[in-house]
Amino acid sequence: MTRNRIFGPAAAAVVALVVVLATASAQDTDPEFEWVEKVVLRPKFIGAATETGAFQWVKGQPLNVSVTGGTKEHRKAVAAVVEDFHAAIKGTPLKGMKLLPAGAGGTTVMVSFMPKARIPAALAQAGWSAKDVKLWESDKQSFASQVFPYPTSKHVTARSLIFVSSDAADAGEVEWGVALSVAASLGVQFTSDYKESGFFGGTEGGPRLKAADKRLLAWYYTHVPPGTKEIGPLYEKHYPKGK
């Protein structure tokens, strides 16, 4: 019996195409991949393009969190968020994050509590355009953040400012807002539409990190270089699925 065979580069091309198609097909039916791709590649910062490529906190720069304004309860909420994220990233090149004592130097992430009415002016001072500030006001949010790129790379963050409403009416959103803003400082835009995430369901369901959030952060800072625009191969090779 004679069998048809394909030799050389043509065979390699066919095999590569089959592998790519199989991988794409598997990812198309993987809800966690869809969530990871959205979280990592499409951080929807106000006024920004929806796909920016992966950006991250600069490795070697401490994640030192300080708090200004607010009450003891506000500081407790920040401490809970810092503890949660520290546990998730301490095994990565970031080595974790810590909450500094009041008045300590070396801050790289500043969380400022203030009346909501003062946040627009703070955002403008931080560099937001008038258009972006108006968009934030129209969204009726109680928190916002500004990240500052590292001088040598637009895909690396070196410092961030987080503004949170201290109004009594917004007390239920404090921990949620701080957690989302800390995540944004790390280059991750968590969403509330994936049931395995601690952010699922919005403020009523979160924001404590669950297993899916932790494995995403560990994978992201261990295997994904800043500026990455296609995560499929890195996901297939390194993502700790279902652990």
C-alpha positions in Angstrom: 0.0 0.0 0.0 1.3 3.4 -0.9 0.9 6.2 1.7 1.0 9.9 0.9 3.7 11.7 2.9 4.6 15.3 3.4 8.3 16.0 4.0 10.4 19.0 5.0 9.2 22.6 5.7 5.8 22.0 4.3 5.2 19.3 6.9 6.4 21.5 9.7 4.1 24.3 8.5 1.1 21.9 8.5 1.9 20.6 12.0 2.4 24.2 13.3 -0.9 25.2 11.8 -2.7 22.3 13.4 -1.2 23.1 16.8 -2.1 26.7 16.6 -5.7 25.9 15.6 -6.0 23.3 18.4 -4.7 25.8 20.9 -7.0 28.5 19.7 -9.9 26.2 19.8 -9.1 25.1 23.4 -8.8 28.8 24.5 -12.1 29.7 22.8 -13.9 27.3 25.1 -11.8 28.1 28.3 -13.7 30.7 30.3 -10.7 31.3 32.5 -8.5 32.2 29.5 -11.1 34.6 28.3 -11.1 36.3 31.7 -7.3 36.3 32.0 -7.0 37.9 28.5 -9.5 40.6 29.4 -7.9 41.3 32.8 -4.3 41.4 31.5 -4.5 42.9 28.0 -7.5 45.2 28.2 -7.2 47.4 31.3 -10.0 49.9 30.6 -8.5 53.1 32.1 -10.6 56.1 31.4 -9.9 57.6 28.0 -7.4 54.9 27.0 -7.5 52.3 24.2 -9.0 49.1 25.3 -6.0 47.0 24.3 -2.7 48.3 25.7 -0.5 45.2 26.0 0.6 43.9 29.4 2.1 46.4 31.8 3.4 45.7 35.2 4.9 47.1 38.3 8.7 47.5 37.9 10.6 44.6 39.4 12.9 45.7 42.1 10.7 48.7 43.1 9.2 48.1 46.5 5.4 48.1 46.8 5.2 50.3 49.8 1.7 51.5 50.6 0.9 54.6 52.7 -2.5 56.0 53.7 -3.4 59.7 54.2 -6.7 60.9 55.5 -9.6 58.7 56.4 -10.4 56.9 59.7 -9.1 53.8 61.5 -11.7 51.8 59.7 -10.4 53.1 56.3 -6.9 52.1 57.3 -8.1 48.7 58.3 -9.7 48.2 54.9 -6.4 49.1 53.2 -4.5 46.8 55.5 -6.8 43.9 54.5 -6.3 44.6 50.8 -2.5 44.8 51.2 -2.4 41.5 53.2 -4.4 39.8 50.5 -2.2 41.0 47.6 1.0 40.4 49.5 0.1 36.7 49.9 -0.6 36.5 46.2 2.6 38.0 44.9 5.2 37.3 47.6 6.5 34.3 45.7 7.0 36.3 42.5 9.8 38.7 41.6 7.8 41.5 43.2 8.4 39.9 46.7 5.1 41.2 48.0 3.9 44.5 49.3 3.6 46.1 52.7 1.6 48.8 54.5 4.0 51.5 55.9 3.4 53.1 59.3 2.0 56.6 59.2 4.7 59.2 58.3 7.2 56.7 57.0 9.2 57.4 53.9 9.6 55.3 50.8 6.0 55.3 49.7 5.4 54.1 46.1 1.6 53.5 46.4 -0.3 56.4 48.1 -3.9 55.8 49.2 -5.6 59.2 49.9 -9.0 59.4 51.5 -11.0 62.5 50.9 -14.6 63.8 50.4 -15.8 62.6 47.1 -16.3 66.3 46.0 -12.5 66.8 46.2 -11.5 63.8 44.1 -12.0 65.6 40.7 -9.5 68.3 41.7 -7.1 65.7 42.9 -7.3 63.8 39.6 -6.7 67.0 37.7 -3.6 67.7 39.8 -2.4 64.1 39.2 -2.5 64.7 35.4 -6.0 63.7 34.3 -7.5 65.8 31.5 -10.7 67.7 32.0 -12.4 65.2 29.7 -11.3 62.2 31.7 -12.3 63.9 35.0 -15.8 64.5 33.6 -16.1 60.9 32.5 -15.1 59.8 36.0 -17.8 62.1 37.5 -20.4 60.8 35.1 -19.6 57.2 36.1 -20.5 58.1 39.7 -17.6 56.1 41.1 -16.2 56.6 44.6 -12.5 55.9 43.8 -9.9 56.4 41.1 -6.2 55.9 40.5 -3.3 57.3 38.5 -0.3 55.2 37.6 3.1 56.7 36.6 5.2 54.8 34.0 8.8 54.0 34.6 11.0 56.5 32.7 12.5 53.9 30.4 9.3 52.0 29.5 5.6 52.9 29.0 4.7 49.3 30.0 6.2 49.5 33.4 4.7 51.3 36.4 6.9 52.8 39.1 4.4 54.7 41.3 0.7 55.1 41.8 -1.8 57.4 43.5 -5.2 56.1 44.7 -8.0 58.4 45.6 -10.9 57.0 47.7 -14.1 58.7 48.9 -14.3 59.1 52.7 -18.0 60.0 52.5 -20.2 57.8 54.8 -22.4 57.0 51.9 -19.5 55.3 50.1 -18.3 53.2 53.1 -19.4 50.0 51.6 -17.2 50.5 48.5 -13.9 51.3 50.3 -12.3 47.9 50.3 -13.6 47.2 46.8 -12.2 50.4 45.4 -8.8 50.1 47.1 -8.5 46.5 45.8 -9.4 47.4 42.2 -7.0 50.3 42.4 -4.1 48.3 43.8 -4.7 45.7 41.1 -4.7 48.5 38.5 -1.3 49.6 39.9 -0.1 46.1 39.2 -1.4 46.3 35.6 -4.4 44.1 36.2 -8.0 45.2 35.6 -10.1 42.7 37.5 -13.7 42.4 36.3 -16.9 41.2 38.1 -18.1 38.8 35.4 -16.1 35.7 36.2 -17.6 33.6 39.0 -14.3 32.1 40.1 -12.8 35.5 40.9 -13.2 37.2 44.3 -14.4 40.3 42.4 -17.4 38.4 40.9 -20.7 40.1 41.5 -19.3 43.6 42.2 -19.1 45.2 45.7 -21.5 42.7 47.2 -19.4 39.7 46.2 -15.8 40.9 46.7 -13.1 41.8 46.8 -11.1 39.2 48.7 -8.8 37.4 46.2 -9.8 33.8 45.4 -7.7 31.0 44.0 -8.2 32.2 40.4 -7.1 35.8 41.2 -4.0 34.5 43.0 -2.9 32.1 40.2 -3.4 34.9 37.7 -1.1 37.3 39.6 1.5 34.6 40.2 1.6 33.6 36.5 1.5 37.2 35.3 4.6 38.3 37.3 6.5 35.1 36.7 5.9 34.4 33.0 4.6 37.4 31.2 7.0 40.2 30.1 5.9 43.8 30.1 4.6 44.9 26.7 3.2 41.4 25.8 0.3 41.7 23.4 -0.5 38.0 22.9 -0.8 35.8 26.0 -2.1 32.5 24.4 1.2 30.7 24.2 2.3 31.8 27.7 -1.1 30.8 29.1 -0.9 27.3 27.5 2.7 26.7 28.6 2.7 28.2 32.1 -0.7 29.0 33.5 -1.5 26.8 36.5 -5.1 25.9 35.5 -7.5 24.7 38.1 -5.0 24.7 41.0 
